[in-house]
Amino acid sequence: MTNLTCDDIRQTLSSGATLLDVRTTNEYGNGSLPNAKNIPLAILPVLADEHFAKDDELLVYCQSGGRAIMAEKILAGMGFTNVVNIGGFQHYQHCH
């Protein structure tokens, strides 16, 4: 897991990265990071190729970090080469 500051995230997103929220749609609906794309972990293997190129920079997070670890492994196994696990939503929910 990579611990980033809010400024780090904003800078990475401004350079074209995508913020990927792998929590459930209910969790996402109760609050997410600005401009995050929600693809729940359970359907990530089915939808990742439809939404992202293999070399897209993806910043992955979930609620506490566990699902983000799994998502990082799933994406790497699918051939995605630029995935960064930033951990849990609670670490970044103050970022706007």
Secondary structure as UniProt FT lines:
FT   HELIX           6..14
FT   TURN            15..16
FT   STRAND          18..21
FT   HELIX           25..29
FT   TURN            34..35
FT   STRAND          37..38
FT   HELIX           41..43
FT   HELIX           44..51
FT   TURN            54..55
FT   STRAND          58..62
FT   HELIX           66..77
FT   TURN            78..79
FT   STRAND          83..88
FT   HELIX           89..91
FT   TURN            92..94
//
